[in-house]
Amino acid sequence: MAKAETQKTTEDAFTKELSAQFYDIVKRVIISEKNTRLAEFENKLVFEVERAANKSIIKLLIEEEFNKKVKSVNTVNKIDGKKHAIVTFLEEGVASDLSSELGLI
């Protein structure tokens, strides 16, 4: 019984740490006409992320924060020093739903 409680406490601490790191690594959602079309028709959202973040970390953080499965993550290093992550969700319509929940559309 004590082992199960310890595991639960460890999982809670891990989830809390991921939530704190989410806001350090994922800076904002990029809103534009093109990105709105991506959300509506291709089930993708575009985030500005920390340059040091890699695809696996971004995928893990997005899945934990929004409780949605991610199909793939593509990253783009911009000339102005910013990094964008294009996140494709596994289930159909998730990007549109998240856009509505976040107040983007």
C-alpha positions as CSV (number, residue, x, y, z in Angstrom):
1,M,0.0,0.0,0.0
2,A,2.8,2.4,0.8
3,K,4.5,1.7,-2.5
4,A,1.3,2.7,-4.4
5,E,1.0,5.9,-2.4
6,T,4.6,6.7,-3.1
7,Q,4.1,6.1,-6.8
8,K,1.0,8.3,-6.8
9,T,2.9,11.1,-5.1
10,T,5.8,10.8,-7.6
11,E,3.3,10.9,-10.5
12,D,1.7,14.0,-9.0
13,A,5.0,15.7,-8.6
14,F,6.0,14.8,-12.2
15,T,2.8,16.2,-13.6
16,K,3.1,19.4,-11.5
17,E,6.7,19.9,-12.7
18,L,5.6,19.3,-16.4
19,S,2.9,21.9,-16.0
20,A,5.4,24.5,-14.6
21,Q,7.9,23.7,-17.5
22,F,5.1,24.1,-20.1
23,Y,5.0,27.8,-19.6
24,D,8.8,28.1,-19.6
25,I,9.2,26.3,-22.9
26,V,5.9,27.0,-24.8
27,K,5.8,30.8,-25.0
28,R,2.6,31.4,-27.0
29,V,0.2,30.3,-29.7
30,I,0.9,31.9,-33.0
31,I,-2.3,33.4,-34.5
32,S,-2.5,34.3,-38.2
33,E,-4.9,33.6,-41.1
34,K,-2.7,30.8,-42.3
35,N,-2.5,29.2,-38.8
36,T,-6.3,29.5,-38.4
37,R,-6.6,27.5,-41.7
38,L,-4.1,24.9,-40.4
39,A,-6.2,24.5,-37.2
40,E,-9.5,24.2,-39.1
41,F,-8.5,22.0,-42.1
42,E,-5.3,20.2,-41.1
43,N,-5.8,19.7,-37.3
44,K,-2.5,21.7,-36.5
45,L,-1.6,24.4,-34.0
46,V,1.5,26.5,-34.2
47,F,3.3,27.5,-31.0
48,E,6.3,29.7,-30.3
49,V,8.7,27.7,-28.2
50,E,12.1,28.1,-26.5
51,R,15.0,27.5,-29.0
52,A,16.5,24.7,-26.8
53,A,13.3,22.7,-26.8
54,N,13.3,19.5,-29.0
55,K,10.4,17.7,-30.6
56,S,10.0,15.0,-28.0
57,I,9.8,17.5,-25.1
58,I,7.3,19.7,-27.0
59,K,5.2,16.6,-27.7
60,L,5.2,15.5,-24.1
61,L,4.4,19.0,-22.7
62,I,1.5,19.5,-25.2
63,E,0.0,16.1,-24.4
64,E,0.2,16.6,-20.6
65,E,-1.1,20.2,-20.7
66,F,-4.1,19.7,-23.0
67,N,-4.7,15.9,-22.4
68,K,-4.8,15.3,-26.2
69,K,-2.7,12.9,-28.2
70,V,-0.2,14.4,-30.6
71,K,0.5,12.8,-33.9
72,S,3.7,14.7,-34.8
73,V,5.7,17.8,-34.1
74,N,7.6,19.8,-36.8
75,T,9.9,22.6,-35.7
76,V,11.0,25.7,-37.7
77,N,13.9,27.9,-36.7
78,K,13.1,31.4,-37.9
79,I,15.7,34.0,-39.0
80,D,14.8,36.4,-36.2
81,G,15.9,33.8,-33.6
82,K,12.5,32.4,-32.8
83,K,11.5,28.8,-33.0
84,H,8.0,27.6,-34.0
85,A,6.5,24.2,-33.3
86,I,3.8,22.9,-35.7
87,V,1.8,20.4,-33.7
88,T,-0.5,17.9,-35.5
89,F,-3.1,16.2,-33.3
90,L,-4.1,12.6,-33.6
91,E,-7.8,12.9,-33.2
92,E,-9.8,14.9,-35.9
93,G,-11.0,18.3,-34.8
94,V,-8.9,18.7,-31.7
95,A,-7.0,21.8,-33.0
96,S,-10.3,23.6,-33.8
97,D,-11.7,22.7,-30.3
98,L,-8.5,23.9,-28.5
99,S,-8.5,27.1,-30.6
100,S,-12.1,27.8,-29.4
101,E,-11.2,26.9,-25.8
102,L,-8.2,29.2,-25.8
103,G,-10.2,32.0,-27.4
104,L,-8.2,32.1,-30.6
105,I,-11.2,31.9,-33.0
